[in-house]
Amino acid sequence: MKRNVYVSVSTDPIEEYQEILEYAKKMQGNADFLHCDVMDGKFVGNTTYDAQLVYNINQNSLIALDVHLMVREPAKQIEDYIKAGANIITVHYEAFEDKNKIVDVIKKLKANNVLAGLSIKPETPIKDIKMYIHELDVILVMSVEPGESGQKFMPESLDKIRQLDLLRRENNYNYKIEVDGGVNDTNSKFLIESGVDILVSGSYVYKSPNQLKAIENLKNSN
């Protein structure tokens, strides 16, 4: 049966603020989300923008905002992104020294009507996050090391996605499975078959000569 598949186009390949704003406007009505990659130069090596740009995107476009916080101490920053207008906020499991704070972040996001996401790096096993998944709206599986655009997809990510899909079906959980890193029209079919609901695409869509056709290719992979 054909499932609903969502495409979240990433800001990561784009460096100029104004171009990000223009891209957001172009993608509204075509992509389902704009995946806002926020990096602080501490949790990952690169540094990108902050909540002010997310706010500006929200004020100047209609696209839903899928904010991915690749930052140290995300609990201290989520308030800024809630106020900026994020629809989904995803934090990294590995960014929390005190794992109890993950529960606090999830509760705060839900209390503010923001979808709560948790992301894991390639080396983090699913068993490490099992205690949180029943509360989550989105689980983001990184299929590359976070922080650099244009990396090749790690096929071992498929096993994690299958595990999450099985847990979801066995327990009637409602979270969406999102995947980020090296996604293109070659591997999207296997990702969707494994249980992915949201495909994050940076370079594949952005660098395509026909961006809207590239989005269509991803959505029609299943």
Phi, psi and omega per residue, in radians:
M1 nan 2.358 -3.135
K2 -1.258 2.229 -3.129
R3 -1.792 2.789 3.011
N4 -1.242 2.168 3.094
V5 -2.080 2.326 -3.106
Y6 -1.888 2.555 3.094
V7 -2.020 2.201 3.109
S8 -1.976 1.849 -3.078
V9 -1.442 2.327 -3.008
S10 -1.575 2.546 3.049
T11 -1.400 -0.188 -2.907
D12 -0.975 -0.679 -3.123
P13 -1.258 -0.185 -2.997
I14 -1.728 2.298 -3.089
E15 -1.798 -0.561 -3.079
E16 -1.470 2.255 -3.116
Y17 -0.979 -0.806 -3.091
Q18 -1.103 -0.645 3.131
E19 -1.181 -0.605 3.069
I20 -1.070 -0.772 3.123
L21 -1.073 -0.739 3.131
E22 -1.161 -0.672 3.127
Y23 -1.117 -0.744 3.120
A24 -1.023 -0.756 3.139
K25 -1.147 -0.712 -3.137
K26 -1.143 -0.620 -3.048
M27 -1.409 -0.356 -3.120
Q28 -1.095 2.340 -3.079
G29 1.472 -0.137 3.123
N30 -2.050 -1.001 2.986
A31 -1.521 2.780 -3.140
D32 -1.454 -0.608 -3.126
F33 -2.458 2.734 2.873
L34 -1.788 2.072 -3.111
H35 -1.509 1.832 -3.068
C36 -1.584 1.801 -3.127
D37 -1.449 1.909 -3.122
V38 -1.844 2.098 -3.108
M39 -2.220 2.434 -3.041
D40 -1.875 0.048 -3.125
G41 1.320 0.067 -3.141
K42 -2.040 -0.965 3.091
F43 -1.190 -0.675 2.992
V44 -2.229 2.896 -3.037
G45 -1.209 -0.619 -3.075
N46 -1.383 2.772 3.026
T47 -2.151 2.318 3.075
T48 -2.123 -2.488 -3.025
Y49 -1.632 -3.066 -3.089
D50 -2.169 -2.894 -3.055
A51 -1.108 -0.448 -3.127
Q52 -1.093 -0.717 3.120
L53 -1.202 -0.677 3.090
V54 -1.038 -0.740 3.085
Y55 -1.050 -0.790 -3.128
N56 -1.118 -0.685 3.077
I57 -1.082 -0.781 -3.124
N58 -1.080 -0.633 -3.126
Q59 -1.330 -0.376 -3.009
N60 -2.003 0.073 3.102
S61 -2.603 2.958 -3.117
L62 -1.876 0.017 -3.069
I63 -1.254 2.483 3.082
A64 -1.206 2.470 -3.017
L65 -1.857 2.105 -3.111
D66 -1.877 1.633 -2.989
V67 -1.623 2.141 -3.103
H68 -1.927 1.855 -3.075
L69 -1.565 1.780 3.033
M70 -1.709 1.218 -3.009
V71 -2.351 2.706 2.993
R72 -1.383 2.499 -3.137
E73 0.955 1.012 -3.119
P74 -1.081 -0.484 -3.122
A75 -1.007 -0.512 -3.125
K76 -1.407 -0.207 -3.032
Q77 -1.945 -0.274 -2.992
I78 -1.100 -0.548 3.131
E79 -0.995 -0.732 -3.135
D80 -1.080 -0.660 -3.091
Y81 -1.414 -0.486 2.989
I82 -1.085 -0.852 -3.136
K83 -1.131 -0.527 -3.130
A84 -1.250 -0.296 3.076
G85 1.844 0.360 3.124
A86 -1.117 2.461 3.065
N87 -1.616 -0.633 3.022
I88 -2.189 2.366 2.968
I89 -2.180 2.131 -3.135
T90 -1.980 2.231 3.106
V91 -1.955 2.799 -3.123
H92 -1.629 2.275 3.061
Y93 -0.924 -0.744 -3.024
E94 -1.248 -0.237 -3.086
A95 -1.400 -0.170 -3.080
F96 -1.748 2.029 3.000
E97 -1.228 -0.750 3.081
D98 -1.714 1.812 -3.045
K99 -1.180 -0.330 3.088
N100 -1.101 -0.443 -3.122
K101 -1.228 -0.320 3.092
I102 -1.063 -0.746 3.133
V103 -1.089 -0.725 3.129
D104 -1.078 -0.727 3.135
V105 -1.126 -0.789 3.127
I106 -1.019 -0.796 -3.135
K107 -1.099 -0.716 -3.125
K108 -1.140 -0.734 3.126
L109 -1.090 -0.820 -3.121
K110 -1.111 -0.658 3.133
A111 -1.119 -0.409 3.139
N112 -1.807 0.292 3.111
N113 1.011 0.605 3.039
V114 -1.907 2.363 3.114
L115 -1.178 2.325 -3.025
A116 -1.699 2.131 -3.141
G117 -2.079 2.592 3.047
L118 -2.252 2.306 -3.108
S119 -1.988 2.615 3.068
I120 -2.234 2.467 3.057
K121 -1.270 2.906 -3.113
P122 -0.984 -0.560 -3.078
E123 -1.499 -0.119 -3.095
T124 -1.515 2.153 -3.133
P125 -1.375 2.749 3.137
I126 -1.059 -0.594 -3.094
K127 -1.019 -0.470 -3.120
D128 -1.193 -0.422 -3.092
I129 -1.929 0.099 -3.043
K130 -1.030 -0.547 -3.093
M131 -1.240 -0.243 -3.095
Y132 -1.834 -0.330 -2.842
I133 -1.152 -0.484 -3.126
H134 -1.150 -0.342 -3.118
E135 -1.644 -0.188 -2.970
L136 -1.532 2.636 3.014
D137 -1.641 -0.564 -3.086
V138 -2.436 2.385 2.962
I139 -2.090 2.103 -3.071
L140 -1.801 1.995 3.099
V141 -1.630 2.077 3.061
M142 -1.396 2.129 3.134
S143 -1.797 0.223 2.934
V144 -2.539 2.970 3.012
E145 -1.245 2.249 -3.089
P146 -1.124 2.538 3.020
G147 2.086 -0.308 -3.105
E148 -2.323 2.190 3.081
S149 -1.328 2.652 3.010
G150 1.551 0.152 3.117
Q151 -1.336 2.812 3.126
K152 -1.441 2.500 3.121
F153 -1.058 2.372 3.084
M154 -1.631 1.929 -3.048
P155 -1.092 -0.387 3.123
E156 -1.134 -0.260 3.082
S157 -1.105 -0.457 -3.122
L158 -1.046 -0.618 -3.131
D159 -1.141 -0.710 3.092
K160 -1.097 -0.741 -3.130
I161 -1.089 -0.749 3.113
R162 -1.098 -0.695 3.091
Q163 -1.059 -0.782 -3.135
L164 -1.145 -0.673 3.134
D165 -1.163 -0.704 3.118
L166 -1.131 -0.785 3.107
L167 -1.048 -0.689 -3.132
R168 -1.128 -0.800 -3.106
R169 -1.226 -0.691 -3.117
E170 -1.180 -0.530 -3.031
N171 -1.970 0.081 -3.093
N172 0.974 0.689 3.039
Y173 -1.349 2.773 -3.044
N174 -1.986 0.121 -3.085
Y175 -1.175 2.659 3.009
K176 -1.630 2.499 3.095
I177 -1.735 2.158 -3.128
E178 -2.027 2.543 3.104
V179 -2.269 2.446 -3.047
D180 -2.414 2.098 3.040
G181 2.287 1.876 3.061
G182 1.228 0.353 -3.115
V183 -1.334 2.324 3.096
N184 -2.617 -3.068 -3.082
D185 -1.331 -0.068 3.076
T186 -1.504 -0.770 -3.092
N187 -1.682 -0.151 -3.073
S188 -1.076 -0.604 -3.140
K189 -1.073 -0.794 -3.132
F190 -1.180 -0.614 3.114
L191 -1.128 -0.801 -3.133
I192 -1.150 -0.735 3.108
E193 -1.072 -0.526 -3.125
S194 -1.404 -0.249 3.073
G195 2.189 0.071 -3.105
V196 -1.228 2.420 3.085
D197 -1.848 -0.587 -3.068
I198 -2.173 2.076 3.094
L199 -1.719 2.090 3.043
V200 -1.571 2.243 3.123
S201 -2.286 2.125 3.068
G202 -1.747 -1.509 -3.038
S203 -1.091 -0.688 -3.058
Y204 -1.012 -0.848 3.141
V205 -1.322 -0.843 -3.023
Y206 -1.059 -0.707 -3.077
K207 -1.553 -0.023 -3.133
S208 -1.239 2.455 3.077
P209 -1.122 -0.396 3.075
N210 -2.292 1.579 -3.029
Q211 -1.078 -0.700 -3.099
L212 -1.200 -0.634 3.065
K213 -1.150 -0.658 3.113
A214 -1.079 -0.722 3.086
I215 -1.091 -0.764 3.125
E216 -1.065 -0.716 3.117
N217 -1.042 -0.739 3.126
L218 -1.136 -0.821 -3.093
K219 -1.115 -0.547 -3.070
N220 -1.690 0.302 -3.106
S221 -1.274 -0.413 -3.067
N222 -1.633 nan nan
